[in-house]
């Protein structure tokens, strides 16, 4: 069986532990692959939660060293999570062309200059329907650039428990169609369980729309501490299978490698 967690944050960005501690957790949870994906914000202005670009060579050296050390126990991949910033496409391209990533996760944290997930105050006094619509548009725009292999937490705008006031089906259907059109995978992100949302991204009720469109799927923990590696994976795999997914996407050297989902249903402990 082959099972992976590609969304892992370490002390290179805003994670709380050294990379090796996550590897031990992944092995304990019976993962066969794990990918590091520390944050990179290509804005020209260093963000506290993102890797310092000058440390990227050390990042790769560390992953390569650990991959050799643990090669008989687990496969380790070098990924990155890159903030989608519409005005900084050239900077993004320069990083992605310079380094040999196995996969690139795209994420939308910013709407304008404001992050959507750092505090409830962002939502105060705003039209929630418009926020949802604008956020989904940014995710679709990011997918259309061709820069990313996976789109992270595609409805992060739900992080504080806000709901679209009405039928959100058209929003999710359009998002799924866009991901399929540009051949970009998405993730079931289990870290929403640790947020005020207390649920997964995207809203599980809309997973069948993504399956119907044939969008490629990853299941990731977005772990910022070792104990959250592969967290809630059993439930996530069950939801994916019930929604109609038959495969999950694995990656190597930015090449997608699908794996049957039924092979993965009982591979983790939690």
Order of alpha helices (4+ residues) and beta strands (2+ residues): beta-alpha-beta-beta-alpha-beta-alpha-beta-beta-beta-alpha-beta-alpha-beta-alpha-beta-alpha-beta-beta
